[in-house]
Amino acid sequence: MLFNRRRVRIRPAEELTEGESLKIIEKMEDRDLLLYLGLTNDSNPLYIQHDFTAAAGYDRPVVPATMLTGIVTAAVSRHLPGPGSRVLEQQFKFPEPAWHGSTVTFDLVLAEVDLFSRTARVRVEAEDDNLRKVMAGELLAEIPSMAEENTEITALDAADGGMVEHETNSRRR
């Protein structure tokens, strides 16, 4: 992965608006799954072996739930609430498996902003290209406190932006 320097802006908690949303569309590709397996040393054959997956009663290999969670936490730290935020807690369900090769749409909504505790509650739902719900739940993210007036800093960024497609309804940028 190539990295570029870019300017990022830390959004003060006061600029976050309940109801802001973010939509991310990700294709679940074998390349990404192999990177996940290599990083985690997770060798569950359900994730990669077609014959095992069929014997276990699944249509095709399954995307690990942790990989879906990683896409969400990346969206939180990059977009909503954004750079400098940190996940404090999370609770997700995975009612249907996401398949290799499927396209998953993640919808994140800023459900609550607590200025006193500097936290944001983000609701998450994800569906595959057959409109099957593959993830649902929420997380609590810490919003960074501003040490100084300048909220724009230099940071490293993946050259491809790290996501296939995203859109937000944020009224402020």
Disulfide bonds with the S-S distance in Angstrom:
none
